[in-house]
Amino acid sequence: MVENLIEFKSIIITCLLLLGLFIFRKEFNKLIDWIVSFRKIAGTKGDYKVSAEIEAPGSPSESKVKDKEDRSPEKKAGIIEDEKPGEEKGWISFFVKKDYDKALEILEEDLNSEHDDEKRNKTIGLIGHIKLEKDNKKGVEYFEEALKQPQGKSEVYRWYALSYYDRNKYDQAMNIIKRGIGSNPGAFFLHNLFADCLVRQSREIEAVEFLFEQLKQDPEIPTLYAKIAEILSEMGKNELARDCCRLGIKHCPDDTSLLEKYGSILSEMDDYKEAMFVYLRLTEKKPEEAEFWVLLGNQYLMLSFNDLALEAYKKGNKLGKESNEWIISNIGNLMNNRGFYTEGASYLKQGISIEPNSQYAHERLAQALKEAKDEVKKRDALEKEVLQVVRVFRSSEDIISEAKDESSQGDSVDD
């Protein structure tokens, strides 16, 4: 009876929790978004390109070898950037703490001292974003006033729309983007942001149709092909995403960001041959980019071109000034997979010294040390086996006698 009562209470509590999550689902989602944003800002490993751009991500996904980690949707949207080294006390820290006045103070000081138009427009957008977060009416007034200025309207429209996008108010964001496209038809990042709004509302096909409609007017816009491929890939339609990249490369053969997206999708499909082809093109176009050499090495490794893989990894490691954990760990992984366990462990230890929290490096290091230990055990067992054999031998008399017998038998055959 007591057990049944306890079980009944557990069921009631579970139902109440589920009901609460359903009722407050919007608030819960916002909390998760803040946690994700804070985790990224706090310094979680990600190797991100520092950018506030709406752009097609080029970072390959995690596969059988360690690839450079991709950016989160929040990063791709450009709502919050990574802080550069030395900026840990900058405006982002105060923004996350909701100390909007202090964040605005820092940004306004930056604006007054900045002379580069592009950076000024970005700072204006950030100020407007925070003002709107703090007070919707004042934020709208700030953005509308900024849009009266002759320079950098597309950047202001971007941040104006992002302020609503970040709060899941997609209709308002899309209306602002339409205004921005109307006055800046060549600002293709606004087209991509419009597509992002559709995707967030589970209207992926509409997003794809919208972007292809823009490409009918001008088929040589690589960022739109990359965005379409990204949407299709996230829908689980990698073959269509690949074909979209192929189509884009036909019109934009020299665009490296589109090639990056192409290679990323091929890696997800385990199509290492075509991915090798793509990363070879990327290393030709940007031979000083360490990332491309390592990703080429990943394809070589999966195709069992071990020497080529090691050569590509070492090239990437040298270009990266031997400071990237994911590159060094891949070299260690290759050594480990090909039986050079101690050498592999040394590289993996080096990777861990750079990034102590790398699960990939720790797992491969444990494997390398285990394999090295197992190999020593096998050697010792083999040594014992041979020792038993070498202890069995014949006397000198027996050796001479048998040699004579074999010799005499040979002479008889000759006769």
Secondary structure, 3 states (H helix, E strand, C coil): CHHHHHHHHHHHHHHHHHHHHHHCHHHHHHHHHHHHHHHHHCCCCCCCCCCCCCCCCCCCCCCCCCCCCCCCHHHHHCCCCCCCCCCCCCHHHHHHCCCHHHHHHHHHHHHHHCCCHHHHHHHHHHHHHHHHHHCHHHHHHHHHHHCCCCCCHHHHHHHHHHHHHCCCCHHHHHHHHHHHHHHCCCCHHHHHHHHHHHHHCCCHHHHHHHHHHHHHHCCCCHHHHHHHHHHHHHCCCHHHHHHHHHHHHHHCCCCHHHHHHHHHHHHHCCCHHHHHHHHHHHHHHCCCCHHHHHHHHHHHHHCCCHHHHHHHHHHHHHHCCCCCHHHHHHHHHHHHHCCCHHHHHHHHHHHHHHCCCCHHHHHHHHHHHHHHHHHHHHHHHHHHHHHHHHCCCCCHHHHHHHHHHHHHHHHHHHC
